Amino acid sequence: MKIKKGLAALFTAAALVVAPTLASSASAQSYPERPVEFIVPWSPGGGSDTLMRLIANNVKPFLGVDMPIINMPGVGGTVGLREASRRANDGYTISQIHEGLLVATEVGLTDLAWDDFEPIALMTASPQFLVVHPSEHYSNMEEFVTYAKAHPGEITMGVTLGGVPHLHAAMIEQAFGLKFAYVGYEGTGQRIRALVGGNLDAAIGDISSSKQFVENGDLVFLAVGSSKRMEEAPDVPTFVELGTDLELNVTRGIVMPKGAPEEVRKTLETALEKLANDPSYIEQTHNAGASVDFRGQEAYRAYLTKLDATVQSLSEVLAP
C-alpha cells in the first residue's frame, strides 16, 4: 500500500513539472493570440520611432494581430530597454535596438547588453557617409587617406561623442590607420551645419542631412557604409570597394526578452521577413530615409557579435 502511495506521489510530482512545459509549448504553438506590445525606447517623431511605427502599422496581415507602440524614451534608449528586459518572455513584448546600445554598454553607460535579449530580425539600415568640406588637399577617399596619414590629428571630425557617429569615425580610423581630432555635437544636424560653415573638416552624416548640401557643392561625399552603392548617390564608392569590410549603418532590429520560446521567435521572424518583402512597406521605409535590410535571427546575431567585437576593440577611443 505504501509503495502504491509512493508511486502515486511520484507521478503527481512529475505531472506538476511536465504540465507547465506542455502548456507553454501549446501556448507557443498558438502564438500570437493577442496584440504584441512594441516598446520603442525613443521619443515619438524621431528616426527610430518613425521606422518602428512603419513596422507596427504594416505587420498585422503577416502576424495576425495588432502591434501597439509604447514609447519609453530616456538615457539613450536604455530606459525602455530595461523595461522590456523585465517583461515576460512569452513573445507579447518586443523592443528595438541599434548600434547605440553596444556603444553604451562598452563605455559603461548601462549594464544592459544586446545579448540580454533574443535578437529576432534586423529590419532597416540607414547607411552613413564620410562627408567633408571641400578642400584643396583631397577630393576623393584615396586623397583624403593620404593627406590624413601625412597629418595625423589635424583633420577635425564632427561626431556625437560616445555615440554611434563616434563609433563609425573610429572604425574609419582603425581601418585606414588614421588619427582624427574629434569635435562633439549633440545631433547630426548640428555637426553638418558646422561642416557647411567651415568649422569642421569632416563629419559622419546621412542622405537626409547632407544630400542637399552635396548637390549644392557645399559638401562632398567621400564614401558610404552600405554594402553596395546607393541609388541616391551612385557615384559615391562604398568602403568595401575601397578595400575594407566596413559596414557603417544605423541598423534597427527587433528583440524579445531573453528566453522567449523558439516557436514564438520563429513565428515573429517569419512575419517580419514577409513584411520586409512587402512592396508598400519597402516604399514607406525608403520614403522615411532608410532601406529595408532584413536579416533573420542567425544572421542578425552574427552581425551583432561581429560589431560587438569591433566596439570592444575601440573602447578606449569611445570612452567619454
N, C-alpha and C positions, 0 to 999 in steps of 0.2 A: 504493500500500500504506500509506504514511504517512497519507494522507488518511483511509483507512478506519479506521486505528487511532485517529486523532484523533476521528473521528465516534463511534467506539465508546466512547472515554473520555468524550466529552461526554454521550452518552446514559446512561452509567453514573452520572456525577455527577448528572444530572438525576433519575435514578431514586432516588438516595440522598436527594435533597431531597424528592421527592414521596412516597416510601414512608411516612415517619413521619406526614406530613399525612393520607394516606389511612387509615393505621392509627388515628390519633387520631380521625378522622371516624367510622370504623366503630365504635370503642370508645364514642364519644359516642352513636351511634345505638342501641347495645345497653345503654346505661346505664339502671338500675344492675344490675350483675352480682354484687355482694357488699354486705354491710352498709355503711351510710353512718355514719361516726362523727360524733357530735354533741358538740363541745367546749362545755360550758356554763361560762362564765368566772366562776362564782359557787359558793358553798358549797352542799352538799346541804341541803335543807329550807327555803331562802329562797323569796321570791316568784318570781324568775326560774327557779330550779331546778324548782319545783313546776309552773309553767306549761309549761316546756320538756319536762318528763317527760310531760305530757299529750300533747304533740305526738308525742314519740318512741313512746309506748305505743299510739297510735291511728293512726299513719300507714301502717303496713305494708299494709293492704288496698288502699291507693291508690298506694303506691310500689313494693310488691312485695318489699321487703327489710327486714331489721331496721335499727333506728337506735339503737345503743348509746350511752348517755350517758357522757361522761368529764368529771368536774368538775375544773376547774383554776382555783381562786379566787386572788385576790391583787391588790393595788394597784388597787382599784376596777374589777375585771374585765379589766384590761389584760394580766395575765399569760397568761390563757387565749387572749385575742385575739391576742397576739403569737405564741403557738404556732400558732394557726390560720392566721395570715398566712404562716407559713413552710411550711405543708403543701403538697403537690402540688395543683395546681388542676384535678384530674381529677373533682371532684364527690364524692369519697368522704370529704371532711371538710367539715363545716359548723359554724357557730357562731352566736352570738346577740348582738345589740347593743340598747341602748336610749339614751335621751337623755343618760345619764351619760357616754357616750363622747364626744359632741360637746362637752360642757362640759369634760371632762378635756383634750381636745385644745386647746381655745381658751385655757384658763388655764395651759397648759404642763405638765400632769401627765404627758402622754405625747405622743410624736411620731406615734403611730398616729392615723389619721383614718377616718371612716366610708367615705370613697371609696378607701381602701386595700383594700376588699373589693368583692365583687359583691353588691349587695342583691337578694335573691330574693323575699321576701314579708314584709310586716308581718302579724303574726298576732293579737296581742292588744293591748288597750288597757285601762289602769286609770285612769279619769278622776279628776282631782284637784279637790278643793274648796277654796275660801277659807272657812275656819272661824274663827269669832270667839267670844270670851267675851261673854255677854250684857252689853249696855251701854245706858245711858240715852241715849247720843248717837246710836245708829243701830240699826235693826232689819232693814234690808234693804240691798242693794248701793248703791242710789242715795243713801241717807242716809250710808252708810259713805264713799262717794267725796266727798260734800260735806264731811263732817267732816274727812277726811284731807287734802283740799285746803286747808282752813282751818287745819290744824295739821300742817304738814309736819315729818316726822321725829319726831313724837310717838308714833305707833302702833308698838308693838313687835311685830315679825313673827318667829315661830319658823320656822327653816329648817335645813337641813343646809348649812352654808356651803361654797360651791364645788361644790354638788351639784345634783341635779335640782330639789328644792324651792326652792332659792335662785333657780334659773333661772325657775321658774314665778312666784315672787313678783316678780322683776324684770320679767317680762313684764307682770304686772298694773300695776306702777308705770309702765312705758312706755306702756301702752295708755290709762291713765286720767290720766296726768300727776301721779302721786303720789310721795311720798317716805317710806319706812319706816325704822325703826330695827331693824336685823337682830340677832337673837339666835341663836347657833348651838347645835344639838343633834345628836347622833350619828344618832339614828333617829327615825322617825315617832312611835313610842310615847312616847318621852321628851318630845317637844315637845307632843304632845296632852295628856299628863298635866300638863305645866306650864301649858298653856292652861286646863285644867279647874281647876287650883289657883289661877288668877288671877294667875299670874306673867307672862303674855303677854296681849296684846290680840287677836292673830290668829295663824294658822298655816296652812300648807298640809297638808291631810290627805286621807284617802280614806274610803270607806264602811266598810271593815273596822275602821279605827282610831277612827272618830268617830261612826258612826251611833247607837250605844247612848247615848252622851253627849248627842247631839242629841235623841233620843227622851225622855231623862230631863229635858230642859230645862237641862242644864249648858252646852251649846254651841249655836251656831246656824250652819247652812249658809247662806252668802250667795249663792254662785254655784258652778257646776260647769263644768269644762273640756271636757265631752263635746260632740259635735256636736248632740245632741238631749237632752231631759230624760231622766233616768234613772228606770227603773221603781222603784228602791229609794228615790228621793227626788223624787217627781213634782212637788212644789211648789217645787223649787229651780230658778231660771232658769239658763240657760246664759249664758256670756259672750257668745256670738253674739247671743242675744236682747237683750243689754244694749248692742248696737251696736258690738261689736268682732269681730275674726276670730280670737280666741284659741282655740287648742287646747291645753289643759293636761292632758296624758296621760303616763303612763309606758307607752310602747309597746314591745313586744318583737318583734323581727323576725329573720328568718333570713338569714345572709350566707354566701357562699363565698369562698375565696381568689381574689384578683384574676386575671383571665384565664381563668376557667372557661369551657369551650365553651358556645356559645349553646344547642345541643341539650340539654346537661346542665342548664343553668339553666332552660330551658323545661320539661323533664320534672319537675324538682322543684317548680317553681312550680305546674304543673298538679296535681300530687299534693296540694300544700298547699291549693290552692283547693278541691279536692274534700273534703279533711279539714275545712276551715273551714265547709262546708255540712252536715257530718255532725251530726245531732241529738244523739247521745250525746256527742260531743266538745264541742259548744256547751254542753250542760248541765254537763259536768265543769268546763269553764272558768269558767262562771258561778258554780258552787259554790266555786271557788277564789278568787272575789272579783274576777274580771276579765271583760271582754267580748271576744268574737271580733270583730275589725275587720280583715278581710283586705284587703290592697292588694297587687297584683302588682308585678312588677319596675318598671314605668314609674311607677306611682302611688307606690310606696314611695320610689323615688329622688327624685321630685318633693317628697314630704313632707320627706325628709332635707335636700334642697337648701334649701328654704324655712326650715326650722328652723335650719340651719347659719348662714344669713344673720342670723337673729334673735340667735343666740348670739353671733356676732361683734359685733353692734351693742351687746351688753350686756357685753362682755368686761371693761371697767373695773369694772363693778359686781360681777361674779362673781369677779374675781381674789382669791385668798386673801391 
